[in-house]
Amino acid sequence: MAATSATTLSVGSTTSLGCKGSSISQSKAFGVKFNSKNNIRSFSGLKAATTVSCESESSFLGEESLAALKQSITPKAQKGNRGYVSCVQPQASYKVAILGASGGIGQPLALLVKMSPLVSELNLYDIANVKGVAADLSHCNTPSQVSDFTGASELANCLKGVNVVVIPAGVPRKPGMTRDDLFNINANIVKTLVEAVADNCPDAFIHIISNPVNSTVPIAAEVLKRKGVYDPKKLFGVTTLDVVRANTFVAQKKNLRLIDVDVPVVGGHAGITILPLLSKTKPSTTFTDEEVQELTVRIQNAGTEVVEAKAGAGSATLSMAYAAARFVESSLRALDGDSDVYECAFVQSDVSELPFFASRIKIGKNGVEALISSELQGLSEYEQKALDALKPELKSSIEKGTGFVQKEPVAA
């Protein structure tokens, strides 16, 4: 994963920060060269060439974030006798905790977060099998120090002083398990973990991945309220996977450069509550009615597509980890002072009549700085009907989450 605010050197460079073959996104050269050997060497354990080319547009983001990246790099370079002399140094200064780190999402997510030069400490928590994951990751020569925490007795120590908490913990649906069974198990897991967050790092950004996000985010909000530490600006339901899928599928369908494509996705994070706003696609793209129908349904049902492809042996873990890592990186950039960070996320919102809603947001040092409601204006007829149709289901899911906490005791 490339760092952005402080540096973007982990993919496609001539240093050993990463090779082109291991790039996790499309990239192209944007002509930034750093002629400093010593500064790059400050990135722990990595070799530096005399001239370093940074070829990645951005590890996860499109043109908006690329523009911010260029702006963040250019002022830090001073014109020398032989081109630009780099003053850019990785600033690993943020502490991230992943709760559920030994699971199918947690492990690849931990690897991607370990690659960020913005992370100084990476705390991995799970109820079992996390020690081996941490030992494995600790051998990667990137700056963050990896620590493992197992079981409820170690959860508090895992969370002390953390800046960003990511919660992928939970169980997948198993044969014979009803949706209510799944909800009750994951709801209890999220409730317990967020109680610990409230007690140990109440000012942290909280990223909820555990499904059903449409209900688990309201659960987290209620727990934080009852603990007296709720800050709606710092609670995020991670819906980035819907955006990642929309961008990918649209680029494939319309033969566009993937790095240029940006499709906002609003609503929620399940079934028909996922609404890609294809009419707002950038670059401006024309779709037939059939294409809109086909793409919308595919984006909404993409999780099932993966489950069927894995023949029941798993669900979307790798793509979810990638999307979650993108959102973590965006949060770290915002915390690090980048003033141009935008993502879609499921947050407390007033852009609709529902208390929580996924839309594009601007993220700053203190969390959500702005809700971008303009993308919900001027929708196509298809999108407006779909928006109206999703609201009752989303409302029901939100109320289910809120009601779960209201009838349950919260730990002191």
C-alpha positions as CSV (number, residue, x, y, z in Angstrom):
1,M,0.0,0.0,0.0
2,A,1.4,3.4,-0.9
3,A,1.6,6.1,1.6
4,T,0.2,9.3,0.3
5,S,0.4,12.3,2.5
6,A,3.9,11.8,3.6
7,T,5.2,9.8,0.7
8,T,4.0,7.5,-2.1
9,L,6.9,5.2,-2.7
10,S,5.8,1.7,-2.0
11,V,4.8,0.7,-5.5
12,G,6.6,0.9,-8.8
13,S,9.8,2.6,-7.6
14,T,13.3,1.6,-8.4
15,T,13.9,1.1,-4.7
16,S,13.0,-2.1,-2.9
17,L,9.9,-0.5,-1.5
18,G,8.0,-2.6,-4.0
19,C,8.3,-3.9,-7.5
20,K,6.0,-3.4,-10.4
21,G,5.0,-7.0,-10.3
22,S,3.7,-6.6,-6.8
23,S,1.7,-3.4,-7.4
24,I,-1.8,-3.6,-5.9
25,S,-3.3,-1.1,-8.3
26,Q,-2.8,0.1,-11.8
27,S,-0.1,2.7,-12.1
28,K,1.5,5.1,-14.5
29,A,4.4,7.4,-14.2
30,F,3.6,11.0,-13.3
31,G,7.2,12.2,-13.6
32,V,8.2,12.8,-10.0
33,K,11.8,12.0,-9.4
34,F,13.7,12.1,-6.1
35,N,17.4,12.4,-6.2
36,S,18.1,11.9,-2.5
37,K,19.6,8.7,-1.3
38,N,19.8,9.5,2.4
39,N,16.2,10.5,2.9
40,I,14.8,7.3,1.3
41,R,17.2,5.3,3.5
42,S,15.3,6.5,6.5
43,F,12.5,4.1,5.5
44,S,13.6,1.2,7.8
45,G,15.4,-1.7,6.2
46,L,15.1,-0.6,2.6
47,K,17.8,0.0,0.0
48,A,17.8,3.2,-2.1
49,A,19.0,3.9,-5.6
50,T,20.6,7.2,-6.4
51,T,17.5,8.2,-8.4
52,V,14.1,7.1,-7.3
53,S,11.1,7.2,-9.7
54,C,7.6,7.2,-8.2
55,E,5.4,5.6,-10.8
56,S,2.1,5.0,-8.9
57,E,-0.8,7.4,-9.5
58,S,-2.1,6.2,-6.1
59,S,-2.4,2.8,-4.5
60,F,-6.1,2.9,-4.1
61,L,-7.6,6.2,-5.3
62,G,-8.5,8.0,-8.5
63,E,-7.7,11.4,-10.0
64,E,-8.9,13.5,-7.1
65,S,-6.5,11.9,-4.6
66,L,-3.8,11.8,-7.2
67,A,-4.1,15.6,-7.5
68,A,-3.8,15.9,-3.7
69,L,-0.8,13.5,-3.8
70,K,1.0,15.7,-6.3
71,Q,0.3,18.8,-4.3
72,S,1.5,17.1,-1.1
73,I,4.8,16.1,-2.8
74,T,5.6,19.1,-4.9
75,P,5.9,21.7,-2.1
76,K,8.3,19.4,-0.3
77,A,10.7,19.2,-3.1
78,Q,13.3,21.9,-3.5
79,K,14.8,22.8,-6.9
80,G,18.5,21.8,-6.9
81,N,21.2,21.9,-9.5
82,R,20.2,18.6,-10.9
83,G,16.4,18.5,-10.8
84,Y,14.3,18.1,-7.7
85,V,16.0,17.1,-4.4
86,S,13.7,15.1,-2.3
87,C,12.7,16.2,1.2
88,V,10.0,13.6,1.4
89,Q,10.3,11.1,4.3
90,P,7.9,8.5,5.4
91,Q,6.3,9.6,8.7
92,A,5.2,6.4,10.5
93,S,3.3,7.8,13.4
94,Y,-0.1,6.2,13.6
95,K,-1.3,3.2,15.6
96,V,-3.8,0.9,14.0
97,A,-5.7,-2.0,15.7
98,I,-7.4,-4.8,13.7
99,L,-10.0,-6.7,15.7
100,G,-10.5,-10.1,14.1
101,A,-7.0,-10.2,12.6
102,S,-6.7,-14.0,12.1
103,G,-9.8,-14.3,9.9
104,G,-10.3,-14.4,6.2
105,I,-10.5,-10.7,5.9
106,G,-8.3,-9.8,8.9
107,Q,-5.1,-11.5,7.6
108,P,-4.8,-9.9,4.2
109,L,-6.0,-6.6,5.7
110,A,-3.2,-6.8,8.2
111,L,-0.7,-7.4,5.5
112,L,-1.9,-4.4,3.5
113,V,-1.9,-2.1,6.5
114,K,1.6,-3.4,7.5
115,M,2.7,-2.0,4.1
116,S,1.7,1.6,4.9
117,P,4.6,3.9,5.9
118,L,2.1,5.9,7.9
119,V,1.6,3.2,10.5
120,S,4.1,3.0,13.4
121,E,2.3,0.3,15.4
122,L,0.0,-2.5,14.2
123,N,-2.0,-4.3,16.9
124,L,-3.6,-7.5,15.9
125,Y,-6.4,-9.0,18.1
126,D,-8.5,-12.2,17.9
127,I,-9.8,-14.9,20.1
128,A,-7.3,-17.4,18.7
129,N,-4.6,-18.0,16.1
130,V,-3.4,-14.4,16.0
131,K,0.1,-15.0,17.4
132,G,1.3,-16.8,14.2
133,V,-0.2,-14.1,12.0
134,A,1.7,-11.4,14.0
135,A,4.9,-13.3,13.9
136,D,4.6,-13.8,10.1
137,L,3.9,-10.1,9.5
138,S,6.6,-8.9,11.8
139,H,9.2,-10.3,9.3
140,C,8.1,-7.8,6.7
141,N,10.7,-4.9,6.5
142,T,8.3,-2.0,6.8
143,P,8.3,0.4,9.7
144,S,5.3,-0.7,11.8
145,Q,5.9,-2.8,14.9
146,V,3.4,-5.7,15.0
147,S,2.0,-6.9,18.3
148,D,-0.5,-9.7,19.0
149,F,-3.3,-9.9,21.5
150,T,-5.4,-13.0,22.2
151,G,-8.7,-13.2,24.1
152,A,-10.8,-10.8,26.1
153,S,-8.2,-10.4,28.8
154,E,-5.8,-8.7,26.3
155,L,-8.3,-6.6,24.4
156,A,-7.8,-3.5,26.5
157,N,-4.1,-3.5,26.0
158,C,-4.5,-3.9,22.3
159,L,-6.6,-0.7,22.1
160,K,-4.6,1.6,24.3
161,G,-3.6,4.8,22.4
162,V,-4.9,3.5,19.1
163,N,-5.8,6.1,16.3
164,V,-7.7,3.8,14.0
165,V,-9.7,0.7,15.0
166,V,-10.8,-1.7,12.2
167,I,-13.4,-4.3,13.1
168,P,-13.8,-7.2,10.6
169,A,-14.5,-9.7,13.4
170,G,-17.5,-11.9,13.0
171,V,-18.6,-15.2,11.5
172,P,-19.8,-16.1,8.0
173,R,-23.2,-17.7,7.5
174,K,-23.0,-21.4,7.8
175,P,-25.3,-24.2,6.6
176,G,-28.4,-24.4,8.7
177,M,-27.9,-20.9,10.2
178,T,-30.7,-18.5,9.8
179,R,-30.1,-14.8,9.1
180,D,-31.3,-14.0,12.6
181,D,-28.8,-16.5,14.0
182,L,-26.0,-14.7,12.0
183,F,-27.2,-11.3,13.1
184,N,-27.3,-12.2,16.8
185,I,-23.8,-13.7,16.8
186,N,-22.2,-10.8,14.9
187,A,-24.2,-8.1,16.7
188,N,-22.9,-9.5,20.1
189,I,-19.3,-9.5,18.8
190,V,-19.5,-5.9,17.5
191,K,-21.2,-4.8,20.7
192,T,-18.5,-6.3,22.9
193,L,-15.6,-4.9,20.8
194,V,-17.0,-1.4,20.6
195,E,-17.6,-1.4,24.4
196,A,-13.8,-2.0,24.7
197,V,-13.1,0.7,22.2
198,A,-15.2,3.1,24.2
199,D,-13.3,2.3,27.3
200,N,-9.8,2.4,25.9
201,C,-9.5,4.6,22.9
202,P,-12.8,6.6,22.7
203,D,-11.2,9.2,20.3
204,A,-10.2,6.7,17.7
205,F,-11.7,6.4,14.2
206,I,-13.8,3.3,14.2
207,H,-14.1,1.3,10.9
208,I,-16.9,-1.3,11.0
209,I,-16.6,-4.1,8.5
210,S,-18.6,-6.8,10.3
211,N,-21.8,-7.6,8.6
212,P,-24.6,-6.7,8.4
213,V,-23.1,-3.2,8.2
214,N,-26.5,-1.6,7.9
215,S,-27.2,-2.9,11.4
216,T,-23.7,-3.1,13.1
217,V,-23.0,0.6,12.6
218,P,-26.2,1.6,14.5
219,I,-25.2,-1.0,17.1
220,A,-21.8,0.7,17.5
221,A,-23.4,4.1,17.7
222,E,-25.8,3.0,20.5
223,V,-23.0,1.4,22.5
224,L,-20.9,4.6,22.2
225,K,-23.9,6.7,23.2
226,R,-24.5,4.6,26.3
227,K,-20.9,4.9,27.2
228,G,-21.1,8.7,26.8
229,V,-18.3,8.9,24.1
230,Y,-20.2,8.9,20.8
231,D,-18.7,11.1,18.1
232,P,-20.7,10.5,14.9
233,K,-17.8,12.0,12.9
234,K,-15.5,9.1,13.9
235,L,-17.8,6.1,13.2
236,F,-17.7,4.7,9.7
237,G,-19.3,1.7,8.1
238,V,-16.9,0.6,5.4
239,T,-18.8,0.4,2.1
240,T,-15.7,0.9,0.0
241,L,-16.0,-2.6,-1.6
242,D,-19.1,-1.5,-3.3
243,V,-17.2,1.5,-4.9
244,V,-14.3,-0.7,-5.8
245,R,-16.6,-3.2,-7.5
246,A,-18.6,-0.4,-9.3
247,N,-15.4,1.1,-10.6
248,T,-14.1,-2.2,-11.8
249,F,-17.2,-3.4,-13.5
250,V,-17.9,0.0,-15.2
251,A,-14.3,0.2,-16.5
252,Q,-14.6,-3.4,-17.9
253,K,-18.0,-2.8,-19.5
254,K,-17.1,0.6,-21.1
255,N,-13.4,-0.2,-21.8
256,L,-12.2,2.7,-19.7
257,R,-8.9,3.2,-17.8
258,L,-9.6,1.8,-14.4
259,I,-7.6,4.5,-12.6
260,D,-9.8,7.2,-14.1
261,V,-13.2,5.7,-13.1
262,D,-15.1,6.9,-10.1
263,V,-18.6,5.7,-9.4
264,P,-20.3,7.0,-6.2
265,V,-22.3,4.3,-4.4
266,V,-25.0,5.4,-1.9
267,G,-27.6,3.9,0.4
268,G,-26.4,0.9,2.5
269,H,-24.2,-2.2,2.2
270,A,-26.5,-5.1,1.4
271,G,-28.6,-6.1,-1.6
272,I,-30.9,-3.5,-3.0
273,T,-29.7,-0.9,-0.4
274,I,-26.5,-0.7,-2.5
275,L,-27.1,1.9,-5.2
276,P,-24.4,2.8,-7.6
277,L,-25.1,6.2,-9.2
278,L,-24.0,5.4,-12.7
279,S,-25.3,8.7,-13.9
280,K,-22.6,10.4,-11.8
281,T,-19.8,8.3,-13.2
282,K,-16.5,10.1,-13.8
283,P,-15.4,10.4,-16.5
284,S,-18.8,11.2,-17.9
285,T,-20.1,8.0,-19.4
286,T,-23.3,7.1,-21.3
287,F,-25.1,3.8,-20.4
288,T,-28.1,2.2,-22.1
289,D,-31.0,1.2,-19.9
290,E,-30.0,-2.4,-20.2
291,E,-26.4,-1.6,-19.1
292,V,-27.7,0.3,-16.1
293,Q,-29.9,-2.6,-15.0
294,E,-27.1,-5.1,-15.6
295,L,-24.4,-3.2,-13.8
296,T,-26.6,-2.2,-10.9
297,V,-27.7,-5.8,-10.2
298,R,-24.1,-7.1,-10.6
299,I,-22.8,-4.6,-8.1
300,Q,-25.6,-5.4,-5.7
301,N,-25.0,-9.1,-6.0
302,A,-21.2,-9.2,-6.3
303,G,-20.8,-10.9,-3.0
304,T,-22.9,-13.8,-4.1
305,E,-20.9,-14.0,-7.3
306,V,-17.8,-14.6,-5.2
307,V,-19.5,-17.2,-3.0
308,E,-20.7,-19.1,-6.0
309,A,-17.2,-19.0,-7.6
310,K,-15.7,-20.3,-4.4
311,A,-18.2,-23.1,-4.5
312,G,-19.3,-22.5,-0.9
313,A,-15.7,-22.6,0.4
314,G,-15.7,-18.9,1.3
315,S,-16.9,-15.4,0.6
316,A,-15.3,-12.1,-0.5
317,T,-12.3,-11.8,1.7
318,L,-9.5,-10.6,-0.5
319,S,-11.4,-7.8,-2.2
320,M,-12.9,-6.8,1.1
321,A,-9.5,-6.6,2.6
322,Y,-8.3,-4.5,-0.3
323,A,-11.2,-2.1,0.0
324,A,-10.8,-1.8,3.8
325,A,-7.1,-1.1,3.4
326,R,-8.0,1.7,1.0
327,F,-10.3,3.2,3.6
328,V,-7.7,2.8,6.3
329,E,-5.2,4.6,4.2
330,S,-7.6,7.4,3.5
331,S,-8.2,7.8,7.2
332,L,-4.5,7.9,7.9
333,R,-3.9,10.5,5.2
334,A,-6.7,12.6,6.7
335,L,-5.2,12.3,10.2
336,D,-1.8,13.2,8.7
337,G,-3.2,16.5,7.4
338,D,-4.3,15.8,3.8
339,S,-7.1,18.2,3.2
340,D,-8.4,16.4,0.1
341,V,-9.6,13.0,1.2
342,Y,-13.0,11.8,0.0
343,E,-14.6,8.3,0.3
344,C,-18.0,6.8,0.3
345,A,-19.0,5.4,3.7
346,F,-22.1,4.5,5.8
347,V,-22.3,7.2,8.5
348,Q,-24.7,9.2,10.6
349,S,-26.2,11.5,8.0
350,D,-28.8,14.0,7.2
351,V,-28.7,13.7,3.4
352,S,-31.9,11.6,3.6
353,E,-34.6,11.1,6.2
354,L,-32.7,8.0,7.5
355,P,-30.3,8.4,10.5
356,F,-27.5,6.5,8.7
357,F,-26.8,6.6,5.0
358,A,-23.9,5.8,2.7
359,S,-22.7,8.6,0.5
360,R,-19.5,10.4,-0.4
361,I,-17.9,12.2,2.6
362,K,-14.9,14.4,3.1
363,I,-12.6,13.1,5.9
364,G,-10.4,15.3,8.0
365,K,-8.3,15.1,11.1
366,N,-11.4,15.0,13.3
367,G,-13.4,12.5,11.1
368,V,-16.3,13.4,8.8
369,E,-15.9,17.0,7.7
370,A,-18.7,17.1,5.1
371,L,-21.4,15.0,3.6
372,I,-21.4,15.4,-0.2
373,S,-25.2,15.6,-0.8
374,S,-24.9,17.1,-4.3
375,E,-24.5,13.6,-5.8
376,L,-28.0,12.8,-4.7
377,Q,-29.4,15.6,-6.8
378,G,-30.4,15.2,-10.5
379,L,-30.6,11.4,-10.4
380,S,-31.9,9.5,-13.3
381,E,-35.4,8.1,-13.1
382,Y,-34.1,4.6,-12.6
383,E,-31.8,5.8,-9.7
384,Q,-34.6,7.8,-8.0
385,K,-36.9,4.8,-8.1
386,A,-34.2,2.6,-6.7
387,L,-33.4,5.1,-4.0
388,D,-37.0,5.3,-2.9
389,A,-37.2,1.5,-2.9
390,L,-34.2,0.9,-0.8
391,K,-35.1,3.2,2.1
392,P,-37.7,0.9,3.8
393,E,-35.3,-2.0,3.9
394,L,-32.4,0.2,5.1
395,K,-34.7,1.8,7.7
396,S,-35.6,-1.7,9.0
397,S,-32.0,-2.8,9.2
398,I,-31.0,0.4,11.1
399,E,-33.8,-0.1,13.6
400,K,-32.9,-3.7,14.1
401,G,-29.4,-2.7,15.1
402,T,-30.6,0.1,17.4
403,G,-33.1,-2.1,19.0
404,F,-30.6,-4.8,19.7
405,V,-28.5,-2.6,21.9
406,Q,-31.5,-1.0,23.6
407,K,-32.7,-4.3,24.9
408,E,-29.2,-5.5,25.9
409,P,-27.1,-4.4,28.9
410,V,-23.9,-2.5,28.1
411,A,-20.9,-3.4,30.1
412,A,-19.9,-0.9,32.8
